Amino acid sequence: MSRKHVYGSSDGLVMKSLQGAVALNPSLRLHQASKTVYVSPPSLQAKVSVISGGGAGHEPAHASYTGYGMLAASVSGEIFASPSAKQILSTIRLAAYAGEDVHTRRNTITDRSAIHVPHRKDVLAIINNYTGDRLNFGLAIEKARAEGIRVDSVVVADDVSLLHSESSSLVGPRGLAGNILVCKILGALAERGSSLENLKHAGDTIVSHLASIGVGLDHCHIPGNDSYSATIGDDECEVGLGLHNEPGVHRMDIRDSVKLIDELIGKLLRSRGVVDGGRDSFVQEGDITVLFVNNLGGMSQLEMGAIMTDILARLALSDIHPLRIYSSSFMTSLNAPGFSISLLNVSGVYRSSRPSAIYHSIDILGLLDDPTEAHSWVGLRRFWSSDGRKDLRSHHRATEMLLDLMSGGSRTSKTQDDRPHAETTYWQYADVSPERVKEGIIGACMAVLGEETLLTQYDTIVGDGDCGMTFSRGAKAILSSVETQQLEVSKLSPDQLIHRIGEIIEDNMGGTIGALFAIFFTAWSSAIKRMIHPSPTSVSSVRFMDTLSDALTSLSHHTSAKPGDRTIMDALYPLCDATLTSSTECPNGNLVAEACRRAHEGAISTRGMKPKLGRAVYVEIKEGLELPPDPGAWGVAVLAKGFWAGFCEQAKES
């Protein structure tokens, strides 16, 4: 693995990469704010827009698979970080609404009223099975459905390397390069005019008959990241290594390439067990199959050709002869030296399909052969302009106008409450000083900034080491909003305040924790709004605290995490549940102080606890190593304590 890069920093690198991808295809456009690449004008045949996306670092996925006959739109996060729900929601809107009228008439557009919104398409999202992607896509889908957009999803979980391990029992198999195969088939099916219901059924059936396994010779290296420690020996490889350097199943000697290929193919064919007679059950005699070999980014084409030869030879030993064979850098892990093998059992898909009035039979090989303008699938290109220029400025302006129209103007002006004087009347009748709340918010942010190094240290042991940075990004963004008066407590009602904080978190934190917080704050805001509408005069401070429990319930619909799983829930649950305790049960008669105390105890309880969810489940824990508290739970406890300290300090000064 090389640690040398043309770009010494990852700052701005994702945007430049997206711009380069768009430059290769004149039918693509880029919305920079959401890192969305989309097709314009949209397909006239498709009733459904197929979208996908994920963290950067896996290029050419997914921007370069955006084009007629494949993806209608794609979205990118930062390197190895899921795109936020707000980004994904913009992608869904563009996929559902972006039309030719908006752009062919761009020279005449002077205001939003001049834009004709085309007929809305349904949207199908193809999601890789990673916690951050599942949560952020889940939140965006819920928001899109609330806007009236018909949207569904297919989750790709094709990695069979950890299929029977304890670590995958809750989170399920990871998503690997088979994602791109699913994108091609469903994109072509959508181009043929298939319905959303049929696409969803076809996608789920295909995923259930798709198996992938990867192998890495070494870890990848992120530009600008100086920390690296070689963990794989010179003569070793790691079977099952994940797309983000997650540990695999085991190490083996790499000097015997035939044995390595035999190991990988054997795991693929045995991934569904063995039937009577000893034949592998994943592929039955005479089954039609598709072979999909993926370069993780750092393998030479010379070796990839030889690997393909050995794979086909091993499959032939099991009397398996794929009718379609693909090999390329479909979904990479930056410059990781390694590859993955995917096998799709086409006959298995046909056996499991149930054609009816809703679910129609599909021709998988025909769909794979269908043309597409996605430039990383085939080399054919169309629509080049005579001078080779694109009016990016007018494209951006029209896109912003369209998205602003679809969101009811909320992108340019924050949501306003239609309740007269709700902002000031609540604080007045609840006898709560907005200045104390402001100081509490500042106290929470300063407290977590003070613990950034410790959070990073904790996360380095059991995760990818970005937890401190994630909390820090959110805290700094909130402090900046307070300082620039974009977040003025005295001018906002409680639900508006919480909603705005949730938006800041969603825009800046990123990752799984950012998604969890964004969902929680969005639900909390809704619960508060229901409580104080229409009469803020009847609301007590105790009832206000009760809304935390409602928010926690809503969050639980989007994650299986619970106390005891070593996640932020170990602190968040006691924080919210403690607010339901009667004031007579609290040591000092204060519900908030009691909630903070229980959140701290919940965080402390994660010390030494084995992780059951998130990326930490894939990290090998050395025997005898005492695990520190979960960094996410510790961050929640620090935030709660910091808020109460700031709130009380302001009271003393008053």
N, C-alpha and C positions, 0 to 999 in steps of 0.2 A: 504494500500500500504506500502510495506517495503522499508526502505531507507538503509538497510544493504545489502552489496554485498561482494562476495568473492574477487572481484577485486575492489580496492579503486579508480582506475583511468580507464578511457576509452582508454588510450593510448595503442595501439597495440592490443586491445581487438577484433576488427573486424577481423584482420588477423588470430589471434589464432582460432576464431570461424570458419572461412573458412577452416583452416587446419583440424580442428576437423570434419567438415562435409565431407571433401574429404577422411579422414581416414576411414569413414564408408562404402565407396563404391569404390572398386578397379578399376572401370571403369572411375573414375573421376580424373581430373588433375586440378591443380591450377596455374594460371599465377599471381604471387604475385604483380607485378608492376601495373597491371590493376584491381586487385581483381576479376579476371574472373575465374569461375569454368566451365569446359567444358568436354564433353564426348569424349573419345578416346579409340579405333578407332570409327569413326562415324558410324551411322546406314547405312546399305547397302540398305535398302528399301526406306528411306526417300529422297525425292528430295529437300525438304525444311527444313532448320534448324530453329526451333522455339526458340526464346530467350526472356528473361525478366530480370527484376532487379529493383533496387531502393536503397533507403537508408537502412543502417543496422538498427537493432533494431526491425525488423519484423520477425526474424527467427522463423521457419525454412525457410521462404521465403528469397531468391529464390534458394540458393545453394543446399538445400536439396530436391528441386524439379527438379534438373538436373539429367538426366539419360535416358536410352533408353525408348521410349514411352512417354516421357514428354518433358522437355526442353533439347535442345542440348547444351546450354550454358546459363550462368547467370552472372550478374555483380552486385557488391555491392559498395555503397558509404560509407561514414562514418555514424555515428548514426544520423538518421533522415535527412540526406543530400543526395541529388541526386548524383549518380556517374557522373563524368565529361564526356564530349563528347569524349575526348581522350580514356578514359577507355572503353566506349561503343563501339567506333570504333574498338578497339582491340578485343572486344567480338564478334562483327560482323565478323571480319576477321577470328577469330578462328572458329566460327560457319560455315563460308562459305568454309574455306580451310583446317582446321585441318584434317589430314588423317593418316591412318595406316602406310603408307610407311615411313612417317617422323620418327615414333617412333620404328617400328620393325627393322629399319636399323640404330638405333641410335648409336650403337657401331662403325659403319663405317663412321659416319658423321665427316668430318674434316673441311669442309667449306660449304658455302651456295650453291655452285654449285652442291654439292652432294645431295641436297634435291630435291626430285621429288614432285612437287606440284600436288595434286590430282584434279579431276574434281571439279569445283566450284559449291556449292549448293546455291540456293536462300535462303533468310533469311526473317523471319517474326518476328517482335518485338511486344511483348505484353506490353503495357505501362499503368500504372495507371495514372489517370487524376489529376496530381499535376503539378504546373507550372514548377518547376525545372526539373522534369522528362521529361515533354513535350519538353522543350527547349533543354536539353542536348541530348536526343534521337533524336530530330529533326536535330540538328547540325551533329551528328554522321551519321545519315541516309543520309544526303545530301553529306557528305564527302565520304561515302561508294559508293553511286551511281556514284560519280565522278570517282571512281576507277573501275567502271564497274560491281559492285555487284548489283544484282537485290534484292532489299529489300523493304518491305512494313511494315505497322504497323496496329495494332488494339488497340484502346484506351478504357480501361475499366473504365466506369463511372457509377458504380452500386449503389452508395449511394443515397437513395430516401428521406433521412431525411430532406434535405434542397432543395428538388427538385423545390418547388414553392416559395422559398424565394428570396428576392431581391439580397442577397449576391452571389447567384449561377447563376444569370442571364447571367453573362459574362464568368465566369470560368467553369460553368457546374458542374454536380454532381462530388463528389470526388470518387476516386477508393478505394474500400474496399476488403475484403477477397474473393469476387467473382472472383477476378483476378486469384486465384489458380484453381478454377473450369474451367475457360477459358483456362488456361495453360494445364490442363489435357486433355480436349477435343481436343484442337488443336494439342497438342503434339502427341496424339494417331492418329489423322487424318493424320498428317505428316508422321507418321510411316507406315501408309497404302499406302503411295506413292502419296498423293494428291498434286495438283499444288499450287503455290503461290496465284494465282487468286482465287482458290476455298477456300483456307484457309482464305484469307482476307474476302471474302464474308461470309463465315460461321462464322468467328469471330465477324464481325459487327452485323450480325443477332442475334447471341447468346447474345451479350451485350445488344441489344435493348429489350431483353426479360428476362433480369436478374435484380433482385431488391434486395438490401441489406440495412440493417439498424443496427446500433450498439448502445450499451448502456454502460456507464461507471459508476462504483461505486466510482472511484477516479482516479487521474492522475497517470501516470507511473513515475518512477524515473530513471534518467540516472546515471550510476556509475561515481563517482567522482564529481558530481554536487551537491554542498552544498546548493544551493538556492532552496527553496521549500516553498510554502505557501498553506495550505489546503483551497480549495475553494468549495468543495462539502461537505455538511453536513453529519453527521453520519447516518441519516435516509433518505438521498437523493441519487438519481442517476441522471445521465444526459443522456437523450435520444438524440442520434445523435452525441455523442462525437467522434471526429476524431481520426485517428491513431497516430497523433502527438500532442495530448492534445488539439486539436482545439475545441472550444465550440460547443455544439450541438444546438438542437431546444429549449428544455426546461427541467426543473428539475421536478421530481415527487417523491412522497413518495415510498420508496423501500420496505416497510413492507408488502405490498400486492403484492406478486409475480404473482398471477393470473392476476391481473389488469395490471401489467407491461407487461406481455407476450401478453395480449389482445391488449394493446396500440401498441406494436411493430408490431404484425401481421396485425392489422388494417391498419397501415400506409403502410405496404408492399402491401396489397391488394387494397388499394385505391390510390396507387401511380400513376396510369394511369387514374384516374377518375372513375365514376360510370355509368353503362349503364342503359337502360330502365329496369324497374322492380326491381331496387335496387341491382342487383348482381354486385359484384366487377368486373371491366372489365379486370384487370390484369390476372385473371384466370377465364376462362369460364367453364361451367358445363362439366365434363368429361375430362378436360385437364390433360395431363400427366405432372407431376412436379418432380423436384429434390430439396431436402432440404439439405442445407449446413450450418452447425452451427459451428461457429469459436470462440475458446477461445482466448481472447486477451492477455493471458499470466499469469494472476494472479488469475484465478478462480480455485477452487478445482474441481477435477473430480467428487466428490460426488455431488456437486451442478450442474455441467454440465449435469450429468445424469438426475437429477430432472428437469432441464430446458428443456431438450429434450422431456421428457414426457409431460410437460405442453404445449410445442409448438405443438406437434402432436395432443394433445387434442383440442387445439384452432383451428388448421387447419381442424380437423374433423368436427367442428361445421359449417364450410363453405363447407363441403363436399369435402375437398381436402385431398387426400391420396397419398403422394409422393411415387414413385416407386423406388427411390434411396435416401438413407438417409446417411449423413456423419456428423461426429462430431469429432473435434480435434483442436489442436492449429495450425491451418493452416497458419495464418498470424497474428503475435502478435504485441503488442505495448510494448515491453520490459516486465515489470512485472505488467502491468495495470490490475486491477480487472474489468473485463467486458467481453462482448461477442457480437457477431453480428450474424444476421440471414440472409441468402441469399436464395432466391427462384428462380429457373429457370423454366420458362414455356416452356417445350419441345414442346408441341403442338403448341404454339405460334410461335416457331422457324420454325416448319414444315409449318405452314400456310403462313409465310412470305418468305419462301425459293422459289427460282425460278429456278428449275433444267433446265439445258440447256447443250449445248455442252461444255460450260466452267464450269458452276456451277452445281456440281453433288449433289444429295441428300445425306444426312448424317444420320447415326444411332447414335444419341447422347448417348443413354443408352449403346449401344454396345461399343462406344468409351470410356465411363467411366469404363466399365468392362474390357477393353483391359489391358494386363499386362504392367507394367512399372518397371524399376529398380530404380526409384526415391525413396530413402529410407524413406522419410517422407510421401509418399502416401501409400505404402505397405511395408511389412516387408521382402519380398523375396529378397535374395542377391545371386549374382553369381561372378565368376571370381576371387575368392581369390587365391593368389599365395601360393605355398607350404611353404614358409618361412615367409610369411606375410610382406615382405619388398617391398618398392617402391623406385626405383632409382630416387629420386626427383631432384637431381642435373642434371642428363642427360636429364630429362624431361624439366627442366627449360631452359637448354642450347638449346635444339631442338626447344622449343617454341619461344625463343628469335630469333633464326636463321630464323624461319618461318615468324614471324612478321616483321623482318627486310627485308626479301625478298619481302613480300607483299607490304611494304611501300617504296620499291625502295631504301632501305638503309638509309632513312631519320631518322630512329630511332637512328642510331649510329653516323650520321653526319648530321648536320643541313643543310637545303636546301641552295644550292649555286646558285647564279645568273649566268647565262651564258653570261651576258653582260659584255664585257671587261671594267674593271675599273669603273663600274657603281657606286661602293661604294664611290669613291673619286670624280668622275667628277660631280655628282649631287651637293654635298655640295659646290664644287668650283664654278660652274656656277650659282647656286642659291644664292651665297654670304652669306651662312649660316655657322657659326662655329659649327662643331660637338661638341666642348667642351661646347658651350652654350646649345645645345640640351641635352647633358649629364647632365649638372647642372639643366636644367629644369625638367628632369626626376627625379633626386634626390630631387629637391624641391617639386615636386608633392607627392612623397612617404613620405617625412618628414612631409609635411602638413597634410596628412591623418592620419599618426601615431599620430600626435599631437591632432587630433580630435577623436581618437578611443573611449575614454570614453564618449564623447558627443553623438557619433553615437550609441553606445550601449544603452545609456540612452533613446534616441529617440525611438530605436527599441524595447526596453523593454515595452514601453507604448502601441505600436500598432503592435508588432510582437513577435518573439521568442527571441529577445535580442542578436542575433549573428551577426548583421550587422557590428558593429565595429570590431569584430574579423575577419570577412570575408575580409573587406578592409585591415585590418592589415596584414593578411596572404599574400595577393597579394603584398602589398607595401614592406614587408620584403623580399619576394622572389626576387623582382626586384632589390632592393638594394644589396642583396647578389650577384646577377648575375653581377651587375656593379662592385662590389668590387672584385670579383674573375675573372673579365675580360671575363666572358661568354657572356656579353652584351657590346660590344665595338662599340660605335656609329660611330667612325671614320672608322671602317672597314666594315660597313654595309651600303647598300643603304637604303633610307627611307622605301621602302616596306619591305626589309629584317628586318629592325629594328622593324617596327610595327608588322610584322608577329611573330618575336621572343617574343616581349612583350605579344602578344596574347597567345602564347604557355605557357609562364610563368604563366599568369593569369589562363588559363585553367587547368594547373597542380596544382595550389596552392589555388585559391580562393574558389572554390566550390560554391554550392548553386545557387539560381536563378540569383543573381547579377553576379556571376562568369560566368555563361552561357551567359548572355546578353553581358557582356564585351568581352568574347571570340568570340562570333559571330560578334560583332561590329569591333573588331580589325582584325579579319580574312577578313572581307569584306573591311575594310579600306585598308589593305595591297594590296588586289587585285586591288582596285581602283587606288591606287598610282602606282602600277606596270603597269597598262594599260596606265596611263598618261605619265610616263617617258620613256616608251619603244617606239621606239628604241633610241631616241635621248634625253638625259637628258639636253642638252644645250638649248632646246627650252622651258623649263619649268620655269614658273614664280612662285614666292611664293604664289601669289593669286590663281593660278590654283591648287597648292598643297593643299591649304586650302579648295578648292571646293570639294575635294575628301571626306571630312567629310559628305557632303550631300549624296553622293553615298552610303557610309557605312550605314548611317541612313536609307536609303531606303531599303537596303538589310536586315537590322535588323528588319524592320517593317514587313517583310514577315514571321517572326518567332514568333511574339508576337502581340497581339491585343492592347497592352498598347499604350496610346497616352497622350498628355498633358491634364491634368484635371483628370487623373485616380489615382493620388498620387503614382507615381512610379519614377524611375530614369529618365524616359522619360520627366518629367516636367523640368529637367535641361538639358538633352541631346539634346532635340529638339532645344531649343533656342541657345545652344552652337554651333550646326551644322548649323542652319539656319542663324545665325548672320554672319557666314563667307561669305555668299553670298551678304552681304551688301557692297555697293561700298565704297571705302575709303573716299569719300567726305562726306558720311553720318555719319561717325564715329566721335565722339567728339574730339578725339585726333589723328584722322587719322590712327589708328591702328586697323586692323581687329581682331587680337587675343585678345587685351585688351577689345574690344567691345564684343567679344564672351564670355569672362570670366564674364563680367558684366551682360550679359543677362542670363547666366547660373545661376549666383547667384540670380538674380531676379526670375528665374523660380523655384529655390529651395525654396525661401522665400514664393512664392505663394502657396506652399503646406501646409503652416501652417493653421491648422483648416480644411483642406480639407478632406472629407470623402473618405476612400479607396474604390476602385472599383475592384482591381485585386490583386492577390497574397494572401498569408496566412493571411494578415491583415484583409481581408474582413470577416473572421470568428471570429475575436476578438470583443467581446462585449465592446462598448465604453460607459462609464458612462456618464449620462446626465450632462451637464454643464462642462465637461472636455474639455479644449482647447488642441487640438492635436498639437504637435510640428511639425516642417517641416519633410517631409518624409526623413528618414535616407539615403536611396539610392540616392535621388536627392541631398541631402546636401553633400554626399560624392563626387559626380560628380563635384559639384561647387568647393569644396575644392581642388580636384585634379587639375582642370583647373587653379584656382588662384595660386596654389603652383607651377605649371609648369611655368607660366608666370613670377612669382616672381623670381624663380631660373634662368630662361633664361635671364631676364633683369639684375639681380645681377652680373652674369658672364660678361655681356657686360660692366658694370661699372668698374669691376676689370680689364678688358682688356684695 
